[in-house]
Amino acid sequence: MKYLRKDLEGMVPYHTPYLTEGIILNANESPYNAPQQIIDLYVEEVKKINFNRYPDMDSTLLKDAIAKAYDLKRENVACGVGSDEILQCLFNAVVSKGDKVVVMNPSFSMYSEYAKIYGATPVMADANPDFTFNLDNMLNAIRNSNPRMVVLCSPNNPTGIMLSEDDVRKIIESTDALVILDEAYIEFSGEQGLIKLINEYSNLVVLRTFSKLYAGAAIRLGYALSIKDNIDLIDTVRSPYNVNVLTQLMAKTIIEHKVLYKERIQYFKDQRRAIYEALTKLGIEVYPTKANFLWMKLSDKINEALARENIYVRTMTFNGEKYNRVCIGTPDEVEEFLKVVRQNA
Ligand SMILES: Cc1ncc(COP(=O)(O)O)c(C=O)c1O
């Protein structure tokens, strides 16, 4: 790339194939569409849209609906094109060339990618060998690197482990850096998460998304919750009409009817226990999770068999070892996955 910034040399364009067939267990999406009742309400409202007009650039009605759901104010909410865009805005507004950003390792790769894009250096705080969270590594990384930003992910992608409230408090209290707590998968845990901490700590931003439990990956809507001063960081650097009118409308409809998703949480809890037990019985290395995916080590033979059957799972390398992150599908999809694993274990 002739015109690429010199400090980005070595980075490559990001593409993944758009899959529409086969068993898709590689993107941590919901295997179920949004509830029909929500889709019907949305379609009725779409008919009333003035497509000739720009959307509300402040997503006011959507922000109010999100704020109401968490007993917050509109000024505590920022909306973006997925939490990806929110992350990008936060990095853009907060970090400069030469800054350090402490991230969990392993964790969602975009944290390190954004750090690099904005000229910062990611500092890795390694998990324990069993992938549980290592608080000392995190506190040492913060103490030694004096970061501008710390990014936590709970439940963590790709391992599914959850950080305790105690640990999160210790981390936030140990630093003046802005702490991002990405709770993209929190709804699957069945727990409330730590949004409540934004009322106590001025250096905390919590991220949530419609892409996972809420089955809205297609609309691209993520949001940040924090004190106004941190929300302003995002609104200072984002593009003017970032969230389109269709997305604002669908996301508002979803959040206003989020009770319709309640029973899905139990489904994911049951399935992750069943998959964990089935794989453990087969002698496969698999880790407990609070998310809609499981972190495991499948042999090359199993990976090849899954690929042959068009069952898509994610393969990642950590410390030179290959692991898989497998997302929970429908009961039929889970059964197909387990069948292939059993046949090749
Ligand atoms: C931990 C984590 N954060 C953020 C995202 C981005 O989500 P969104 O679809 O809201 O951009 C993902 C996507 O997989 C994720 O795993």
The ligand as an SDF file (V2000), in Angstrom:
LIG
                    3D

 16 16  0  0  0  0  0  0  0  0999 V2000
  -15.4050   -8.4040   23.1200 C   0  0  0  0  0  0  0  0  0  0  0  0
  -15.9810   -7.7690   21.9280 C   0  0  0  0  0  0  0  0  0  0  0  0
  -16.1470   -6.4570   21.9160 N   0  0  0  0  0  0  0  0  0  0  0  0
  -16.6760   -5.8260   20.8610 C   0  0  0  0  0  0  0  0  0  0  0  0
  -17.0500   -6.5290   19.7260 C   0  0  0  0  0  0  0  0  0  0  0  0
  -17.6100   -5.7760   18.5790 C   0  0  0  0  0  0  0  0  0  0  0  0
  -18.9680   -5.8850   18.5910 O   0  0  0  0  0  0  0  0  0  0  0  0
  -19.9040   -5.0010   17.6840 P   0  0  0  0  0  0  0  0  0  0  0  0
  -20.6310   -5.9350   16.7970 O   0  0  0  0  0  0  0  0  0  0  0  0
  -20.7990   -4.2730   18.6440 O   0  0  0  0  0  0  0  0  0  0  0  0
  -19.0210   -4.0350   16.9180 O   0  0  0  0  0  0  0  0  0  0  0  0
  -16.9020   -7.9050   19.6870 C   0  0  0  0  0  0  0  0  0  0  0  0
  -17.2990   -8.6680   18.4860 C   0  0  0  0  0  0  0  0  0  0  0  0
  -17.1980   -9.8360   18.3550 O   0  0  0  0  0  0  0  0  0  0  0  0
  -16.3440   -8.5360   20.8110 C   0  0  0  0  0  0  0  0  0  0  0  0
  -16.1430   -9.8550   20.8320 O   0  0  0  0  0  0  0  0  0  0  0  0
  1  2  1  0
  2  3  1  0
  2 15  2  0
  3  4  2  0
  4  5  1  0
  5  6  1  0
  5 12  2  0
  6  7  1  0
  7  8  1  0
  8  9  2  0
  8 10  1  0
  8 11  1  0
 12 13  1  0
 12 15  1  0
 13 14  2  0
 15 16  1  0
M  END
$$$$
